[in-house]
């Protein structure tokens, strides 16, 4: 298996990641200096922020699912396909009761930017096809 990341996930050494289709690079780090802690995702000139609980909560969801879950990445303004990581990341049924994304207008793409983090942490396996990728717990 080829490793698609580097870094330790801190502000001074953020994870250098690739999107699941391996088509784009981005960085992400955990900022514990704020409450609640956030994940700061830098994609080009755009900064997205997610509740850091997303990592353990998504892993728990994948463990409970027990099999592959489609990623289904979508912008905030578009509906997420049911049964996908993206839909779960904005569902009123998830542990935070809605969006893990914290920046209005940029709360989507949970299914694009969070799965590689779980892969880097050894918590999940992520497919790297051109499209229709899935993930499952490790």
Helices and strands as residue ranges (DSSP letters): E 5-6, E 15-18, E 25-31, E 38-43, E 46-51, H 54-65, E 69-70, H 85-88, H 110-113, H 115-120, E 124-126, E 134-137
